Amino acid sequence: MPTNDEIEKARQAIMRLRELLDIMRAQLQEGEQVYQQLFAHVSAEDKAALKEKELQRVAAFAVLEDSTLLSNAALHLRFVARNLEKDFEQLYDNLMTE
């Protein structure tokens, strides 16, 4: 029969998984918002009429002129993904060493 300490450690691991999922969801939403900003200069008519691939082609012109938004987003999300990977790794390692 598990001890109260063992149950509490497992509960905390479950809580940490929930926290990491919430962080991941928030960061993904932030990335989605930046993605939408790439189309800020596209007209409403084009947004309504064009398929996503064609919208991306239109957005590519602006990115070629100034790639700051896209490169900053990629760099930020790269950093976030690495941190999340480390956090999930730590959670897993903690479970395996118990």
N, C-alpha and C positions, 0 to 999 in steps of 0.2 A: 504494500500500500504506500503510495507517495506521501512524503512528508509535506507539511504546510509550506516549508521553504521551497521544496521542489515545485509545488503547485504555483506558488507566487512567482518563481523564476519563469515558469512556462507562461503564466499570465502576462508578465512583463514583456516577454518575447512576442506574444500575440499583439500586445499594445504597441510595441515598437514597429511591428510589421504594418499595423494600421497607420501609424504616424508616417512611415516611409511612403506608403501608398498615397496618403493625402498630400505629402510634399511632391511626389511624382506627378500627381494630377494637377496640382497648382502650377508646377513648372511647365507641364505640357500645355496648359491653358495659356500661360504667358507666351510660350512659343507660337501657339496658334494666333494670338493677337499680333505678334510681330509679323507672322506670315501674312496676315490680312493687311498690315501696313504697307507691305510691298506693292499692294494694288491701290494705294490711296490716290494715285494720279490717274487711274483708269476711270473713264466716264461710267456713269450709272447705266447708260444704254449698252456699252460694251460688256459690263458686268452681267447684265441680264441676257444679252444675246450670245456671248461667246462661251464656249466650253472651257473647262479649266486649263487644258493644254494651251489653248490660244491666249487665254488671259495671262498665263505664265510667259508666253512669248512677248506679249505687250509689256509686262513688268520687266522683262529682261533688258529692254532698252534703257530703262531708268537705272537698273543695276549696273549696266555697262558704263553709265555716266558717273555713278557714285555707288560703290558697293558697300559703303559704310554700314547701312542698316542690316544687310544680309550677313556681312562678315561679323559684325558685332553679335548678331543673334546666334550664328553658328558657334562662335567662340564661347558665348555665355552658356549655351545649351551643352556644349562639349564639357565645360567645367561642371555644370550641374549633373550631367550624366556620370561623370567620373566620381563625383562625391556620392551620388546615390549608389553607384556600384560598390564603393568602399563601405557604405553603410549597410547594404545588403550582405556583403561579404562578412562584415563584423557580426551581424546578426546570425548568419549561418555558422560562422566559426564558434560563436558563443554557445550555440545549441549543440554543436558536435563535441565540444570539450566538457560538456556536463556529464 
